[in-house]
Amino acid sequence: MRLRDTGMGFGVITIGMHWVGAFLVIAFTLASLAALLLPSVTPGRGMILLGVLSSAVSSFRLIWRFTHFYPLPMAPKPPVVLIAQRTMALALLLGGAVLPWLFFSLLARSTTAGLPDLFSVFPQWVIAALFWAGSLLVILTALVHAGAAIFGALARGDRSLERILGQKLEP
């Protein structure tokens, strides 16, 4: 298996960062929502580390995505479907990169945890609205993304799920 992406498949870096990033973004989003909704859950160092890692991996993936060749689609698709797929993938990457810092700004205003408030020019209600809307969109987009991958594999037989799982596909 190649390190970088080719015209027919993803490389090891893309596949590894996809699954690591998916875990980190979903885990951080659910943990941060639990910390805000449940008074018994207090954000600790583990959640902060999860957020920093989520932001770092998502930022790396954004840079990687824009600077490296992206494989061709597995099956002919209408342009609107391709645009929707790429937009959802970028939305998940942006959510994973920005949501932790919105959460840290909310924490910095409500606790003395010593976290940076990168959005100090905005009122708290703006940060909270952006965080809640972003969290909802990340969760919904992740569900649609996973559902589309499974639908493509089962109903359409396009083998794109096999490709992101790292299996070598012949042209």
N, C-alpha and C positions, 0 to 999 in steps of 0.2 A: 504494500500500500504506500502511496506517495505521501510526502509530507504536506505538499501544497495541493490546492484544487486543480483539477484538469477540466477539460470540456465535458467529460462524461461522468465525473464523480467528485466527491469532496475528499480533501486530504485529511490526514490524521489530526492536524491542528484544528481545522474547522469542526470535525466531528467531536473531538474532545471538548472544545470550548462550547459547542452547542449544548451538550448534555450537562456539563458543569454549570454553565450559565443558566440553563433551564431550572436546574435544582436550586441554585442560589437565589434567583429572582423570585421563584414561587415561594420558597421557604422564607425569604425575608419579607415578602409582601404579606403572607399569612401571619408571620410572627409579629410584624409591626401593627397589623390590624388587631390582633389579639391584645397587644399591649395597650392600644388606645381604647378598645371596647371593654376589656375585662380589668377591673381594678386590682385583682389579685396578681396579674401578670406585670412585673416590673422589668423594663428593659435593662439588661446588664451588658457586660463586656462581650458576651457571646453574640448578642444581637447586633451590637455595634460592629464587631468583626464581620458578621454575616453581611451587613449593609455595605461595609467598605469593600469586601470581596465581590459582592454583587455589582457594585458600581465599577470596580476595576475590570472585572471580566467583561461586563457589558460594554464598557468603553473600548477595551481591547478588540472586542468583536466588531464594534462599529468601524474602528480604524481598519481592521483586517478586511472587512467587507468592502470598504471603499477603495482599498489599495490592491486587492487581489481579484483575479478572474473568477467569475461566478459560473458554475456549471450550467449547461443548457437544460431546459425542462425535459423531463423523461417522456412526455407525450405531448402531442400538439394541443395547445390550450388557447382559448380566445385571449386577446390582449387584455381585456378587462380582468380576467382571472389572474393573469400574471401580475398585473399592477396591484390587485388586491392582496395577493400572496406576499409580494415584496413590501408593500406598505405595512402589513401586519407584522412581518418580521422586523422591520425597522422600528415600529411602535414598541414592540417588546424590548428591543435593545435600548431604545431611549428611556423607556420606563425603568429598566433595570439600572441604568446609569444615573437617572435623576431622582427617582423615588427615595432612595436612602438619604439623600441630602435634604429633601423636603422633610422627611421624618426627623432627621437630626436637628433641623431648624425648629420644628415643633417641640422636640425634647429640650433644646437649649432655652426655649422661652418658658418652659414649665418646670424645669428642674435646675439644679446646680451641678449638672454632670460634667461641665466643662467642654461641651461639644460646640463646634463652630456653627454660627448662625449665618450661613452664606446668603440668606435672603432677608437680611435685616431691614432692607428698605421697604419691604412689603408688610402690611398689617397681618396679624396672625390669622384672621379669617380667610385671607387670600391663600396663604400657605396651606391651611387646613383644607380648603376647597380643592386646591390643586392636588393635594395628597390623596384625598378621598376619591376624586374623579380619576386620578392616575391609577390608584390601586384597583378600582373597579374595572377600568379599561384593561389593565394588565391581566387580571384574572379572566375576564371575558375573552380577551384576545388569545390567551394561552389555551383556553378551552376550545375555541374555534380552530386554532392552529393544530392542536392535537386531533380534534375531530376530523379536520380536513385531511390530515395525513392518514388517518385510519380509513376514512372514506375512500381516499385515492387508492390505498392498497387493496381494500376489500371489494369495492364496487367498480372502480375503474381499472384496477390492475396495472397502475402506472409505475410501480416499483420504486417510487420516490422514498418511501419509508425504508426500504431495504438499503437504499443509497446512503441515507443519513445514519443508518445503523452500521455502516462501514463495510457492507458486503460488496464485493467486486461484481459489477454488472458488465456483461458483454454487449457491444453495440448491436 
